[in-house]
Amino acid sequence: MSENLPPCPECSSAYAYEMGALLICPECGHEWSPASAEAGGGTEDGVIRDAVGNVLADGDTVTVIKSLKVKGSPTGIKAGTKVRNIRLVDGVDGHDIDCKIDGFGSMQLKSSVVKKA
């Protein structure tokens, strides 16, 4: 077993192990590829990136890449919806984009479900 494996990005467990091309956490069951851990799909270096790896900034326009359910709404946010003038925040539960979506109002999104337009 390699001693240089990164901790789990979900629960920070140090007991991750390699299985084929994936790294697996035995504590929370999260699976991820070592390439995505190195690419920094989050805020490790203080920069927020979209699902593709582009750096996001305040005022950017992004596109939602997958349909999202919205609590209290019979319809969700459809893939392909453009969101203009985003604001980057330290949100709750990984939500790091504050925005206003037409038809839904003000809400927070995760950077992993958007791509820069």
C-alpha positions in Angstrom: 0.0 0.0 0.0 1.3 3.4 -0.9 2.0 5.9 1.8 1.5 8.9 -0.4 -2.3 8.7 -0.9 -4.3 11.9 -0.2 -6.9 12.0 2.5 -10.6 11.6 1.5 -12.0 14.9 0.1 -15.4 14.2 1.8 -14.5 13.2 5.3 -10.7 13.8 5.5 -10.1 10.2 6.5 -6.4 9.2 6.2 -7.3 5.5 5.4 -8.0 5.9 1.7 -6.9 3.0 -0.5 -6.4 2.4 -4.2 -8.6 0.1 -6.2 -7.8 0.1 -9.9 -7.9 3.7 -11.1 -9.9 5.0 -8.2 -9.2 5.9 -4.6 -11.8 4.7 -2.0 -12.5 5.8 1.5 -13.5 2.9 3.8 -15.1 5.2 6.3 -17.6 7.2 4.2 -17.5 5.1 0.9 -16.5 8.0 -1.3 -14.8 7.1 -4.5 -12.6 9.6 -6.5 -9.9 9.5 -9.1 -6.4 10.6 -8.1 -6.3 13.0 -11.2 -9.4 14.9 -9.9 -7.7 15.3 -6.5 -4.6 16.8 -8.1 -6.6 19.1 -10.4 -8.1 20.7 -7.3 -11.8 20.7 -8.1 -12.5 22.7 -5.0 -11.1 25.5 -2.9 -7.8 23.9 -1.7 -5.7 26.7 -3.2 -8.3 29.4 -2.4 -9.7 29.4 -5.9 -13.2 28.2 -6.8 -13.4 26.2 -10.0 -16.3 25.0 -12.0 -17.0 21.3 -13.0 -14.6 21.5 -15.9 -11.8 23.2 -13.9 -12.2 26.8 -15.1 -11.5 29.4 -12.4 -14.7 31.3 -11.4 -14.9 34.9 -10.3 -17.6 37.3 -9.1 -19.8 38.5 -11.9 -19.2 35.5 -14.2 -22.0 33.9 -16.2 -22.3 30.1 -15.7 -24.5 27.3 -17.1 -26.0 24.6 -15.0 -24.7 21.2 -16.4 -27.3 18.9 -14.8 -30.9 19.1 -13.7 -31.3 20.1 -10.1 -34.3 19.5 -7.8 -35.5 22.5 -5.8 -37.2 22.0 -2.5 -40.8 23.4 -2.6 -40.9 23.7 -6.4 -42.7 21.2 -8.7 -40.1 21.7 -11.4 -36.4 22.0 -10.8 -33.6 23.9 -12.5 -33.0 22.3 -15.9 -29.6 21.6 -17.4 -28.5 24.4 -19.7 -30.0 27.2 -17.6 -27.8 30.3 -17.7 -27.1 32.1 -14.5 -25.7 35.6 -14.8 -23.7 37.7 -12.3 -22.7 35.1 -9.8 -21.2 35.9 -6.4 -18.7 33.6 -4.7 -19.3 33.0 -1.0 -18.4 30.6 1.8 -21.7 28.8 1.8 -23.2 25.9 3.8 -22.6 22.3 2.8 -20.3 23.1 -0.2 -22.6 25.7 -1.8 -20.1 28.3 -2.9 -22.1 30.3 -5.5 -24.7 32.9 -4.6 -27.0 33.8 -7.5 -30.4 34.8 -8.6 -32.2 32.4 -11.1 -35.1 33.6 -13.2 -38.3 31.9 -12.0 -36.7 30.6 -8.8 -35.2 33.7 -7.1 -32.1 33.9 -4.9 -30.3 30.6 -4.1 -26.9 29.0 -3.6 -25.3 26.5 -6.0 -22.3 24.2 -5.8 -19.5 25.0 -8.2 -19.4 21.3 -9.2 -22.8 21.6 -11.0 -22.0 24.6 -13.2 -19.6 25.4 -16.0 -18.3 28.8 -17.0 -20.2 30.2 -20.1 
